[in-house]
Amino acid sequence: MPTRLLLLADTHVPKRARRLPAAVGRMASEVDLIVHAGDWVDAAVLDDLSTRRPVLGVWGNNDGEDLRARLPEVARAELDGVRLAVVHETGPATGREKRMDAAFPDTDLLVFGHSHIPWDTLSPAGLRLLNPGSPTDRRRQPECTVMTLTLAGGRVCDVQLHAVPRE
């Protein structure tokens, strides 16, 4: 059976929004797994999402000791034949694919955050790199965003970037 994922990062609740947008809650209820690439800021976001679906997440640079005690810096899972890793920070955009090939040699899909800039590339070694942006803080982007995708038969399929309405 394929596995449907919701990718989130940089939620920054309550600094950038009082709560997650309702659209994120609806999408969370429609997937098999929520992947969060850090900068939750408030552990209540982790608690809320965990009541909806299983969560694979990491802490980010804006997360305090409470989240760091509950989450790893790097998370890994193998789902439907896809070796997935999650990390908050990958460094500058220039040279990212080659650096991540070296840092994650046994990985098929790397989900990351930090920049609030959506990203979807394939490295020279075939590593898929995805950054869903932020559902609460668009920074210099035209809109707030999240991603969904499906894992099936060892492949990453149907990657979609979704605009999240501001509340």
N, C-alpha and C positions, 0 to 999 in steps of 0.2 A: 504494500500500500504506500502511495506517495505521502510525504510529510510536508505539510504547509507551514511556513514560518513567517512570523512578523518580525522585522528587524527595526530596532529602536536604538537611539543613542542620544546623549546630551539632552535629557528631559529637563534637567535643572529646576525641578519643582522643590520649593516654592519661589525660587529666585526669579525665574523667567515666566512662570505661570503658577497660579494658585493650585492647579491640579492638571492632570492629563486631559487633553481635549476629549470630548465624548466620542469623536470619530476613532480615536485610538482605542478606546474601550470596546467599541463595536468590532473593530478589526481584530482585537485580541481574542474576542469570543469566537472568531471564525477560523482560527488556526490551531495547529497541534502543539506548537512550541513558540514561545516568545524569546527572542534573542536581544539582549540589551548590552551595548558596548560602552557602558560607563557614563559617569556624570549624572547619576540619579539625583544627588544632593540630599534628598530626604528618603530615609528607609521606608517610609509609608508607601512610596511608589512601588518598591519591590514587594512589599506585603500585599498591596492591592493587585498587582499583576499576577502574583503567585496564587491568588484565590481564583483567578480566571483560567489559567493554563499553566503548565510547567514553564519555568524560566531558566534559561542559560545566560548568565550575565557575569560581568566583571566590574571592578571598581575603576573610577576615573580620577583624574587629578583634583577634581572639586569634591570628591567624596570623603567623608570623615571616617573616623575610626570605627563607628558602628557598621558602616557598609564594608569597610576593609576587613572587618572581623568575619563577615558573612560571605564575602565573595572573593574569588581569586583575582590576581592581576591578569592571568591568561586562563581562559576556559577552553576545554576541548571536548568534542563528542564525535562519534561516528554514527551517522544517520542515513539509512537507505543507501549505504555504500559510499557516502560522501564524508570525507574527513574534514571536520569543521573546527576552526579556531576563532576565538573572540578575544580582542584586545582593545584597549581604549586608544592608545597613541601609536602612530606609525612613523612620525617624523615628517619632514618636508615632502611635498608632492613630487618634487624632482628626485628621480631615482627610487621612488617608493617600491615599484614592482621588483626591481633587482634586490633591494634590501630585504623585502619580505620573502622572496624566494630563499634567500640565505637564512633568514630567521625562522621560517616555517617550511622546511623542506618536505615534510611528510603531511602536508595539508593541501586539500583541494579548494577550500573556500575559507577566506579570512574576512570576518566582519569587524569593522573598526569604527571609531568615532572621532571626537575631539575637535575637528575643524568646522562642524556644522555644514559642511559642503558635501552634497551627494556625490558618490564616486562609484563607478562600475568599470573596472578594467580587468584585463587578463595579462598576467606576467609572462615573461619569456618561457618560464618552466610550466606554464599552464595553470597557475594559481589564480583563482577568481578573487578579486578584491572588491568588497562592497562597503560603502559607508551610506547609511540611510539618511544622513542629515540630522535635523532636529525637529521634533513635532511642536516645540514651544518657542524656539529662538532661531529665526531665519538668518540672523546676522546680515550678510551682504547678498543673500539669496533672494529670489523673487517670492518664495513661499516656504512655509514650514513643511517638512516632509518625513515620511517613513517609507520602508520598502516591504514588499511581500515577495515570496518565492516558493517554489516547490522543489523538493528533493525526491528523485525517483530513479531507481536503477543506476545509482552511482553518478547521476548527473544533476546539475543545478539548472532548473527550468523556470520559465515564466517569471523572471525577475521584473517587478513593476515598482516604479517610484510613484508614490501617492502624495498629492498635496493634502495638507491638513488645514482645515479652516481655523482661523483664529477665533478664540472665544473671548 
